[in-house]
Every structure is written in C-alpha cells, then in structure tokens.
Amino acid sequence: MASSTDSGVQRPAIAITMGDPCGIGPEVVVKALSDPRIYQSCRPVVVGNVFAMEQAVQLTGSSLGINHTDDPTSAGENPSVVDVVDIGNLNAEDITVGQLSVPCGKASMEWVSKAGQLAMAGVVDGLATAPLNKEAAALAGYEAIGHMELLQELSGAKTVATMLMAKNLRVVHLTTHRSLRVACDYVKKDRILDYLRLTDDNFRKWGFANPRIGVAALNPHGSDGGLLGNEEAEEIAPAVQQAQSEGINAIGPVPADIIFHQAIQDRYDVTLCMYHDQGHIPVKVYGFEESITANLGLPFIRTSVDHGTAFDIAGKNLADHTSMVESIRMAVAFARGDGLTGGWGEE
C-alpha cells in the first residue's frame, strides 16, 4: 500500500526477504537500507529473522535500529529503524554463518512465502529478495527450490519467466533451473511462443510501443543450416514466425555468440535466451555488481539480487550490496509504474 511523501511522490511498500541467514543476505539488506534513497522512495519492511538482522547491524557497523513488527502496514516510516516481520520460525542457535543449515534453508523459503502472501493480499506493493541457498532448501524438503518456482506455486501463475538486467542488457530465460541436458528438451515452439507473448505484453506495459525481442539460437552458429542441430529450423524459427504474425516484433534465431553484443549496441530491447547460462553469463560479465533479476508473469512485483549466498565471505563484512540496492530501486520503479526507466522517484 503506497503512501506519499510531502512532495507527492508515491512511496510503495516493498517487502524485502532477508534470504538465507547463513549467507550474505542479512548483510546486503542492512547495507542497502543504510542508503537514504531507499526510505525516500519506498516503505521497506524486511521479512526474516530479528536476531540475524541485529547481527548484520553489528557486523557492518550500521547505526540502524531493528524493530520487530507484527504490522507491516505501518512499517518503513522511520529511516533510522528497520522494521522486521519475524514469524518466529528460526532459533538463533540454528544460524551457522558461512555453513549450510537445513533449518535456515527452510526458514528462508517460509519468509518468501510470507512475503508473497503479503503481496497477494495487497499489504505490500512488491518484493525484493535476497539470496536463497538452493541446496539448503532442497534438504529442507522443498521441490520448488528457487524464488520464482515457489512464488509461481503460491500464486498459481501459469507462465512465469526470469529476466536478468544489467544496464541496458535485458535477458529473459526460456528455462532457468534445469540441467543443460534437460533444458534443451524445453526448446519447443509452443513454449518459445508463450514466452515471446509474455515478454511482449510486459514490455508494452512498461512503455515500449513495439518492443524489439531478439531470440537466441540454441546451437553454435545457429546450427549452420542444420549441420549442428535442428532446433532452430524446427522449433525456434517457427515460433518467431508465429509471433511475428501476431504483431510481435521478434527477430531470430540469432547465434548466441553475437546476439548479446547486438543487444548491448541497442539493436534489441530484450533478448530471449534458451537456457540458464546462455543468458546469465553475458549479463554478469557485462555488469556483475548491478545486475538484478525480475519475474514476468507473477500477479505481483518481484525483483531480486543476481548473486548467491556467498558462504565463503559471509560474516566478514565483504559483501557488495549494489545488486540489493538496484533490486529495491527496480521494485519501486515497477510499483510506481515507471517500468524499466524508473529512478528513485525524486522530483
């Protein structure tokens, strides 16, 4: 539920999930919330564990206070205090910073569910999420081991996609958390067409009159006329042609070793890639620190950092919080209707 500043700028309520407390999530959240632009542009409320947040404050030397709240509707008003919704699902002794913890994996997934429920109830205007540890979540019994999968299951959304962003490079993924061998089986005309429609619809909502969607090939050199595979001719090109017949400005398939350079050179507004690493690698090479993730297709806004729990540096005050700041900024922009062009909401 958005509120206004004295200047009339809308300040949406953004739920920030703390991530796995054994990793760098609490640290990057505290560091991000120390940025005065956050409270100027939104009303943040952390969903997580009070003890872990207090430890992160001590670790970073922050002057922020931590407040346990049961009322997220009134959270985020005091820029010197971090309001935390703590559902009491984790004991302090179960937090082993820098090491895998099954109770922490379970609790971190429950915080994502809680934040999603707040968004679906209209209590918050969007989510910005810190990193989960997928191994810990799996060991805790979760089959949906990622944010997107869990939130899709929670919301009942039919088609959901992950988009990575760094500067002007935006990449939607046909598949994410699949082995490469399995991911290739998902390169099918109907799925590609669904993702092209989803991408086109979202970009039009974000103010792109005729979004240019580059479509990556699966095989080297775009298959070299069938010498290196048949997916381009049998699945990708037919999907692109069908999309074009529906008025979608899809271009491809374009060999993956050139399409991302073309996107950076502003030939496309967004690129559809075929599998996880095909899209993640160029985004992280191009802008690792500021890269973030957003989901298309959920009934609420969800952005995220584009890094993992980094157990190796957890508890050492070494984590860079740029991605956390950027994910909150983008959640604010989406919530305010500024789409991909939104800033901090300054007048």
N, C-alpha and C positions, 0 to 999 in steps of 0.2 A: 504494500500500500504506500504509494508515493506521498510525500509531503513537499512543501515548497520552502525555499529559502526566502529571506527578506526581499531579494531581487526578483522573486517569482519563478526561479529555475526549479524544476521538479527534482526532488531528491528521492529516487526509488529506494525501496527496502531491498537489500541484497543479502541473501544467506550465504555465508562463506563456510564451507565444510573444512574442518581442520586437517583432514587426511589422516594417514596412519601416524600415531604419535611417536612411533619408534624412528620415524624418518624426519625429514626437514620441514614437514608441513607446518607444525606449530611455529617454527622459527620464521618461515617466509610470511606467514599470516601476520605475526606480530610486527615484522619489519614493514610489511605493506601498510598496515593500519597506522604506522607511525608517519606515513605520508599525509600531510594535511589536506591534499586534494581529495582523498577518499571521503572524509567526513563532509567536505564541502559539496560533494557531488551526490552522495547517497547516504543512506542509513544502514551501516553494516551490522550484521548480527552473526556471530560465529556459532556454528553447531559443532560441538565437540566436548572436550574434557577440560574442566576448570584447572585441575592440577597441572596438566600438560601445558596449558596456556601460561600459567604462573611461572612454570619452569622456563618457558621460552622468553618471558619478560626478563627473568634474571639472567639468562644466557646472553641476551642481546644488549642488556643494559638499558632497556627501554624505560621510559617514565610512565608508560601506560598502566592504568589500573585494570584489574579483571573483576567483572561483576557477574555473578550467577543470576540469570533471569529466567523466570517461567513465562514471561510475557513478551514475546518477540515483537508485538505490535508497538511497544513503546521503546524498543531498543535503538541504539545508534544515534542518540541525540547529543551525547556528551563526547567530544573528540578526545578527551583525556582518559576515557574509560572504554574498555572492550566488553560489550555485553555478550555473554556466552550462554546458549541454550545447552545445558548438560542434562541428558536424560538418565543419568545415573547407571550407565551400563558398563563402566570400566573402573577397576580398582587401581590405585596409584602403583601398587607393587607389581602389577602386570605390565607396566610400561618399562621395557628394556631398550633404551635408546641405542640405536645402531645395530640392533639384533631383531630377527624375525620373532614376532609374538602372535600366536593364534588369537588370544583374546583381543589384542589390538586390531588385528585384521577383521574380526567380527564386529567390534565396536565401530570401526571406521565405516564399514558398509551400512551399519544401522544409522549412522549420522547422515549419510547420503539419503537414505530412505526418509528420514525425518525432514530433511531439507526439501526433498521432493514433495512430501505431503504438505509442507507449509506453502510451497509454490502453488500446488494444485488447489489449495484452499483459499488462495488469494492473499495470504498473510504477508508473503514477500513477493517482490516483482521479478526475481530472478535468482539464479545460483551462480556462484563462482567457487570452484572446487580445488582444493589442494590434493596432492597425490596419494593414491592408494597403493598398497603393496599386493599385487595380484596373487602371489604365492600364499601370503598370509590369509587372504580372502578365500582362496580355494581350500586351504587346510581347515578353515572355519566352516566349510560345508557349502559355500556359495558356488553355484554353477555359473551364474552371471558375475564374472569376476572383474568387470570394468564398470565405470560410472554409466556409460551410455546404455549398456545392456541392462543394468539394474534399473535405471530410470525408465527405460522402454517397457520393461516388465511391469513396473509400478504404475505407469500411466496408461498402458495398453496401446501405445502408439504403434501404428502399423509399419511405417517405413521411417527409419531414423538413420542419419548419416553423420559421420565425423568430418569436420572441416578444420584443417590446420591453417594458421595465418602467421606470417611474418612480413611486416612492412606491406608491400603491395602484392605479395605472393600468397594466393589462397588456393588450397587444395582439398577437394572433397574426396573421400576414400570409399571405393566400392565395397571393400572389406577392410576390417582392422585386425581384430584379434583372432586371426586364423593362421595356421601354418601355411607356408608358401605352397606346398603341395595341394592343400585343401582350398586355398584361396583361388587357385586357377580354375577350380570347378564352379566358382561363383561368377565367372566372366561369361554371363549369358545375356542374350538380347533383352529379355523382359526385365531383368534386374537393372541393367545399364539404363534402359529407358525410364524405369521408375526413378532412378537417381538423377537422371537428367531433368525430369519433370520437377522433382523435389528441389533441385538446385535452382532451376529457372524460376520457380514460384517464390522461393525465399529471396533471391536477389531482386526480383521485381518489387517485393515488399520493402526491400531496403533501398529502393530508389533507383535501381538500374532499369532504364526503359527497355533495353534489348540486350540482356546480359550475354556476353560472349563466353561460351563454355568450350574450352579446349579439352579434347578427350584423348587420353594417353593410350598408346598401343600397349599390348601385353608383352609381345615378343621382341627380341632385338631387331632393330631396323624396321619395325612394323611388319615383321615376318618375311621381308624380302620377297614379296609376291607369292607367299605360300611355301617358300623353302624352309622357313624356320617356325612353322606353325600355321594353324588355320583359324585361330580365334578372331583375328582382325576381319577376315572376309566373311566368316560365318556368324559372328556374334556382334562385334563392336560396330563395324560399318553399317549393318542393317539397323541397329539401334539408333545410330546417328542419323541415318536417312529418315527413319520414322519420326524422330524428334524434330527434324527439320520440316517435315510435312505438317507438324502440329504448330509450327511457328516458333520453335525453339532454335536459337542461334548456336547450334552445336557444330564444332569443327573437329574433324578427325576421322579415323585414328591417326595421331601424330606420334612418331617414335619418341620414346621416353627420354632418350638422350639429348633431345632438343626442345621438347615442349616446355620445360620449366624455365629454360633460358628465354624462350619466346614470351612466357608469361611475365617474367621479370621486366622484359622490354615492353610490356603493356599491350601485347597482342591479344591477350585474353583477360577477362575479369576474374575468372576462376577456372581451375583445371580439375577434371575428374580423372583420378588415377585408379588403377586396378587392384592394388594391394598395399598393405601397410608400409613397407619400407620404400616402395616406389615413390610415395608421397612424403613420408617423414624425413627421409634423407635430404632432399633438396631444401625443404623448409628449415631444417635445423642447421644445415650448412650456411644458408643464406642469412638467418637471423636467430641464432640459438637462444640468446638471453631473452629476447622479447617475444618469441613465438608462443602462441596460445592455441587452444582448441575451442571450437564451438560446435554444438549439435544442431542439425537441421531435422525437423520433424517432431520434436517433443512439443507437448502443449504448453511449455513454459521455457524460459530462457535458461540455458546452461552453458557457461564458459568454464575454462579450466587452464591451469598451468600446463605447459607442454614438457614436463620433466617428471622423473620418478622420485621415489622416496629417498634416494641417495644415502643409504645407510652408512656408507663409508665416511661421510662428512657430517652426519647427524650429531648434534650435541657439541659441535666445535665452533659454532658461530661463523661458518664459512659460506653458507648458502646465499646465493644471489636471489633477490626477491623481485627482480624486474618482471618476470613472467606472471607472478601473482598480482602485481600492480596492474599489468596490462589486462589480465583476465577480468579483474574487477572493473577497470575502465570500460572494457568492451561490453560487459554485462549492463553497466549503466547506460551506455550508448544505445544498446538494443532496447532496454526498458523505456528510455526516453523517446524512442522512435527515430534515433539518429542513424541507426544501422551501422554500416561499416565506416562511416565518415565521422562518427561522433567523437568529441573530445571529452573534456571534463565538465562541460556544462557551464563554463564561465560566460558571463555576459560580455 
